[in-house]
Amino acid sequence: MKPVLASKTGTRSASLKTTAMKKFAYIFLILWVPLVFSCSSSDDDEDVLTKDGRFPISELAGTWVATKAQFSVSSTSVDVVEDGGTARMTVQNSGDFALTLDPVDRPAYTVRGEMFWEKWEGTYYFAIQWEGEPDDWDTYGETWNGTTFTLNGGAGTGEYDFDNDGDMESCSAHFIFVRD
C-alpha cells in the first residue's frame, strides 16, 4: 500500500479533470453564445417562404392552358397565343411546374420552376423560383378564382427571344390561364 502515491495520483487526476472541464466549458460557451444569437430572429425583416398565402399553392395543381402569353420590353410586345401559338402549364401539388411555350415561328420549349408565397412585412407576394436560379425568385401580381389564373410580372420577370436570334432578352411577362 502506498497511500501517499495514491493521494498524489488522485490529486493530479482531479487537477487534470478540472482543467479539462474548464477548457470544455470555455469552448462550449464560445460555441453556444453565437448559436443563441443567430437563432433569434425577427419576422419583420426576413423573407418567409410558404405554400399557404392568399390561397394554398396546391389549389393550382393540374393543367392550365393560356389565353394570353404576353412578353413585353420597351415598345416591343409579343403575345404567343394571339399570334397563333400555344402556352400550357402543368402544376404539381408542391408548386413545381412546367410551362411549355409553342410559338408559331420557332420550336416549342419548356421552362420549369417552383411557385410559392413570399411573406414580407405581413403581406403575401406570389413568387416563382425559376429552374437553374437557386436562391433567386421573382414576384408577380396574381388573381385566381378557381378556373382562371393570371400572372403579371414587372420588368425582368420573364425572358423571350424577340428577334429569334437564339438570345433571350429580359422582359415583363403577363399570362392568363384557364383550367384544362
Order of alpha helices (4+ residues) and beta strands (2+ residues): alpha-beta-beta-beta-beta-beta-beta-beta-beta-beta-beta-beta
